[in-house]
Amino acid sequence: GTCTTSASCLTILGCTNSMAINYVSTANEDDGSCRLEIYGCMNSIASTFNSEATLGNATACVFPVLGCTNPAATNYLSIASENDGSCLVVVHGCMNSLASTYNSQATLSNGSACVFPTRGCTNSLATNYLSSATEDDGSCLVVLTGCMDTRASNYNSAATLSDASACAFNLGCTNSLAANYMSTATDDDGSCAVTVTGCMDVRATNYNSAATLNRITSCVIPVSGCTDSLASNFNQPATQDDGSCSVALTGCTDTRASNYNSAATVKDDTICTFPVVG
């Protein structure tokens, strides 16, 4: 109102908000100190906890219900307001690890879901092919016809059934020492011409019956004669003794002598010794 007295013209500071708990009815100028009450849940455990509340209201507190909130789980808790990680979700499936449809995530076994493989040969070209097999067991027996003769030019190391008529041979001389050796030949035809140089003179001491080319200069022809150097007819060039040696043997040829030598060929009676007659 209009200031009519000195008293009414004084400034009184304070909270002028009548809703505030510190409202000052006599204050004529608000000093910003008003504190309004905030009703709310002041329990920090509650899900509705209000950190700004100044006046507690227990009915405003809502406490969470822990449990499984997944409706697909076997332990689903409909009243749960907060998931505690305990949900047990059932996964139907094959729990047999030997089955081809094995489900490692399954928690509830479903036998009808299990499909077991049929092991066998899955190669349709094999003699033991199994049309119902779903998994190959490495038993396939594949027949491969071909030439199994290692001498043939078309030898097939992978062949399992021999076909001799399929073999192709390159005929020729396979002896690398022969003059007509054929490196491409796979089968010897007996035509090899091997040259063996040597002495072909049967009289020679080094006669070579296997020689195909005669080397006369290599022949060693024996020279017959007396090979005894003590013989009077000793023949130095002789390489083969012919029994003709005449060895001079000096000795007593008098049959009356006690040292008579029947083998002596040269007479020397001066060396004869006669027995003394008494």
C-alpha positions as CSV (number, residue, x, y, z in Angstrom):
1,G,0.0,0.0,0.0
2,T,1.0,3.6,0.2
3,C,3.6,4.4,2.7
4,T,1.7,6.6,5.3
5,T,3.9,6.3,8.3
6,S,7.6,6.0,8.8
7,A,7.1,2.5,10.2
8,S,5.2,1.2,7.2
9,C,7.9,2.6,4.9
10,L,10.6,0.3,6.3
11,T,11.9,-2.6,4.1
12,I,11.5,-6.0,5.8
13,L,13.5,-8.7,4.0
14,G,12.3,-12.4,4.1
15,C,10.4,-15.1,2.3
16,T,7.2,-13.7,1.0
17,N,6.0,-17.1,-0.5
18,S,3.1,-18.3,1.8
19,M,3.7,-21.9,0.5
20,A,7.3,-21.9,1.8
21,I,8.0,-23.4,5.2
22,N,10.0,-20.3,6.1
23,Y,7.3,-17.8,5.0
24,V,7.6,-14.4,6.8
25,S,4.2,-12.7,6.8
26,T,5.7,-9.4,7.9
27,A,8.3,-9.3,5.1
28,N,7.5,-6.8,2.4
29,E,10.5,-7.8,0.2
30,D,11.5,-11.3,-0.8
31,D,15.1,-12.1,-0.2
32,G,15.2,-15.4,-2.2
33,S,15.4,-17.5,0.9
34,C,12.1,-19.4,0.5
35,R,12.3,-23.1,1.0
36,L,9.4,-25.1,-0.5
37,E,8.6,-28.6,0.8
38,I,9.1,-31.4,-1.8
39,Y,7.2,-34.6,-0.9
40,G,8.7,-37.8,-2.2
41,C,10.4,-41.2,-1.4
42,M,13.6,-40.6,0.5
43,N,14.6,-44.3,0.7
44,S,17.6,-44.7,-1.6
45,I,16.9,-48.4,-2.0
46,A,13.5,-47.7,-3.6
47,S,13.2,-47.5,-7.4
48,T,11.2,-44.2,-6.9
49,F,13.9,-42.6,-4.6
50,N,13.8,-38.8,-5.0
51,S,17.1,-37.2,-4.1
52,E,15.5,-33.7,-4.1
53,A,12.7,-34.7,-1.7
54,T,12.7,-32.7,1.6
55,L,9.7,-34.4,3.1
56,G,9.4,-38.1,3.2
57,N,6.4,-39.9,1.8
58,A,6.6,-43.6,2.5
59,T,3.7,-44.4,0.2
60,A,5.7,-42.9,-2.7
61,C,8.4,-45.5,-2.3
62,V,8.3,-48.4,-4.7
63,F,10.7,-51.2,-4.2
64,P,11.8,-53.4,-7.1
65,V,10.9,-57.1,-7.2
66,L,14.0,-59.1,-8.5
67,G,13.5,-62.1,-10.7
68,C,13.4,-63.4,-14.3
69,T,11.4,-61.0,-16.5
70,N,11.7,-63.1,-19.7
71,P,8.3,-64.7,-20.3
72,A,9.9,-67.4,-22.5
73,A,12.0,-68.6,-19.5
74,T,10.9,-71.6,-17.3
75,N,11.4,-69.5,-14.2
76,Y,9.6,-66.3,-15.5
77,L,8.3,-64.1,-12.6
78,S,5.4,-62.0,-13.7
79,I,5.6,-59.7,-10.7
80,A,9.3,-59.1,-11.2
81,S,10.1,-55.5,-12.0
82,E,13.9,-56.0,-12.3
83,N,15.7,-58.8,-14.1
84,D,18.3,-60.6,-11.9
85,G,19.9,-62.6,-14.6
86,S,18.4,-65.9,-13.4
87,C,16.3,-66.6,-16.4
88,L,16.3,-70.2,-17.6
89,V,15.3,-70.2,-21.3
90,V,14.5,-73.7,-22.7
91,V,16.1,-74.4,-26.1
92,H,14.7,-77.6,-27.6
93,G,17.1,-79.5,-29.8
94,C,19.3,-82.5,-30.4
95,M,21.8,-82.9,-27.5
96,N,23.6,-85.9,-29.0
97,S,27.0,-84.8,-30.2
98,L,27.2,-87.7,-32.6
99,A,24.2,-86.4,-34.6
100,S,24.7,-84.2,-37.6
101,T,22.0,-81.9,-36.2
102,Y,23.6,-81.6,-32.7
103,N,22.7,-78.3,-31.0
104,S,25.3,-77.2,-28.4
105,Q,22.8,-74.5,-27.3
106,A,20.0,-76.9,-26.6
107,T,18.9,-77.2,-22.9
108,L,16.0,-79.7,-23.4
109,S,16.6,-82.8,-25.5
110,N,14.4,-83.5,-28.4
111,G,15.3,-86.9,-29.7
112,S,13.3,-86.6,-32.9
113,A,15.5,-83.6,-33.9
114,C,18.6,-85.8,-34.0
115,V,19.7,-86.9,-37.4
116,F,22.6,-89.4,-37.5
117,P,24.8,-89.6,-40.6
118,T,25.0,-92.7,-42.7
119,R,28.6,-93.4,-43.3
120,G,29.8,-95.0,-46.5
121,C,31.2,-94.4,-49.9
122,T,29.7,-91.3,-51.5
123,N,31.6,-91.6,-54.8
124,S,29.1,-92.7,-57.5
125,L,32.0,-94.0,-59.6
126,A,33.2,-96.4,-56.9
127,T,32.2,-100.1,-57.0
128,N,31.1,-99.9,-53.3
129,Y,29.1,-96.7,-53.8
130,L,26.3,-96.3,-51.1
131,S,23.5,-94.0,-52.4
132,S,22.1,-93.6,-48.9
133,A,25.4,-92.5,-47.4
134,T,25.4,-88.9,-46.1
135,E,29.0,-88.9,-44.9
136,D,32.0,-90.4,-46.8
137,D,34.1,-92.9,-44.7
138,G,37.0,-93.1,-47.1
139,S,36.2,-96.7,-48.1
140,C,35.5,-96.0,-51.8
141,L,37.0,-98.5,-54.2
142,V,37.3,-96.8,-57.6
143,V,38.3,-99.1,-60.4
144,L,40.7,-97.4,-62.8
145,T,41.6,-99.5,-65.8
146,G,45.0,-98.9,-67.4
147,C,48.4,-100.2,-68.3
148,M,50.2,-101.4,-65.2
149,D,53.4,-102.5,-66.9
150,T,56.2,-100.2,-65.7
151,R,58.1,-100.8,-69.0
152,A,55.3,-99.3,-71.0
153,S,55.5,-95.7,-72.2
154,N,51.9,-95.2,-71.0
155,Y,52.3,-96.9,-67.6
156,N,49.6,-95.7,-65.3
157,S,50.6,-95.7,-61.6
158,A,47.0,-94.9,-60.5
159,A,45.5,-97.9,-62.4
160,T,43.9,-100.5,-60.2
161,L,42.8,-102.9,-63.0
162,S,45.4,-104.0,-65.5
163,D,44.7,-103.8,-69.2
164,A,47.7,-105.2,-71.0
165,S,46.3,-104.4,-74.4
166,A,46.4,-100.7,-73.6
167,C,50.2,-100.8,-73.0
168,A,52.4,-99.1,-75.6
169,F,56.0,-100.2,-75.8
170,N,58.9,-98.5,-77.6
171,L,61.0,-101.4,-79.0
172,G,64.8,-100.9,-79.3
173,C,68.2,-101.4,-77.7
174,T,68.1,-100.5,-74.1
175,N,71.8,-101.2,-73.4
176,S,73.5,-97.8,-73.0
177,L,76.9,-99.4,-73.9
178,A,75.6,-100.5,-77.3
179,A,76.4,-98.6,-80.5
180,N,72.7,-98.6,-81.3
181,Y,71.4,-97.7,-77.9
182,M,68.0,-96.0,-78.0
183,S,67.2,-93.8,-75.1
184,T,63.5,-93.7,-75.9
185,A,63.2,-97.5,-76.0
186,T,61.1,-99.0,-73.1
187,D,61.4,-102.6,-74.2
188,D,64.6,-104.3,-75.4
189,D,64.2,-106.1,-78.8
190,G,67.5,-107.9,-78.7
191,S,69.1,-105.7,-81.4
192,C,71.8,-104.2,-79.2
193,A,75.2,-104.2,-80.9
194,V,77.8,-103.9,-78.1
195,T,81.4,-103.4,-79.3
196,V,83.9,-105.2,-77.2
197,T,87.5,-104.6,-78.2
198,G,90.0,-107.3,-77.4
199,C,92.3,-110.0,-78.6
200,M,90.4,-112.6,-80.7
201,D,93.4,-114.9,-81.4
202,V,92.7,-118.2,-79.6
203,R,96.5,-118.8,-79.3
204,A,97.0,-115.7,-77.2
205,T,97.2,-115.9,-73.4
206,N,94.8,-112.9,-73.2
207,Y,92.3,-114.3,-75.7
208,N,88.8,-112.6,-75.1
209,S,85.9,-114.8,-76.2
210,A,83.5,-111.9,-75.6
211,A,85.4,-109.5,-78.0
212,T,83.6,-108.4,-81.1
213,L,86.4,-106.2,-82.4
214,N,89.9,-107.7,-82.8
215,R,92.8,-105.7,-81.5
216,I,95.8,-107.7,-82.8
217,T,98.4,-105.5,-81.0
218,S,96.9,-106.4,-77.7
219,C,97.4,-110.2,-78.3
220,V,100.1,-111.9,-76.2
221,I,101.2,-115.0,-78.2
222,P,103.2,-117.4,-76.1
223,V,106.8,-118.3,-77.3
224,S,107.6,-122.0,-76.6
225,G,111.1,-123.0,-75.5
226,C,113.2,-123.7,-72.4
227,T,112.5,-121.3,-69.7
228,D,115.1,-122.7,-67.2
229,S,117.9,-120.2,-67.0
230,L,120.3,-123.0,-65.7
231,A,119.7,-125.1,-68.9
232,S,122.2,-125.1,-71.6
233,N,119.4,-124.4,-74.1
234,F,117.7,-121.7,-72.1
235,N,115.6,-119.5,-74.4
236,Q,115.1,-116.1,-72.8
237,P,112.3,-114.9,-75.1
238,A,110.3,-118.1,-74.3
239,T,107.1,-117.5,-72.3
240,Q,105.9,-121.1,-72.3
241,D,108.2,-124.0,-71.3
242,D,108.1,-126.8,-73.8
243,G,110.1,-129.3,-71.7
244,S,113.2,-129.2,-73.9
245,C,115.5,-127.8,-71.3
246,S,119.0,-129.5,-71.2
247,V,120.5,-128.8,-67.8
248,A,124.2,-129.7,-67.5
249,L,124.9,-131.7,-64.4
250,T,128.6,-132.5,-63.7
251,G,129.2,-135.6,-61.6
252,C,130.9,-138.9,-61.2
253,T,129.6,-141.3,-63.9
254,D,131.6,-144.4,-62.7
255,T,129.2,-146.9,-61.4
256,R,131.9,-148.4,-59.1
257,A,132.3,-145.1,-57.2
258,S,130.5,-144.5,-53.9
259,N,129.4,-141.1,-55.2
260,Y,128.1,-142.3,-58.6
261,N,125.5,-139.8,-59.9
262,S,123.1,-141.4,-62.4
263,A,121.6,-137.9,-63.2
264,A,125.0,-136.5,-64.3
265,T,125.2,-135.4,-67.9
266,V,128.8,-134.1,-67.8
267,K,131.4,-136.7,-66.8
268,D,133.9,-135.7,-64.2
269,D,135.5,-138.9,-62.8
270,T,138.1,-136.9,-61.0
271,I,135.6,-136.4,-58.2
272,C,134.8,-140.1,-58.0
273,T,135.3,-141.7,-54.6
274,F,136.0,-145.4,-54.4
275,P,135.6,-147.5,-51.3
276,V,138.9,-148.8,-49.8
277,V,139.2,-152.5,-49.9
278,G,140.8,-153.9,-46.7
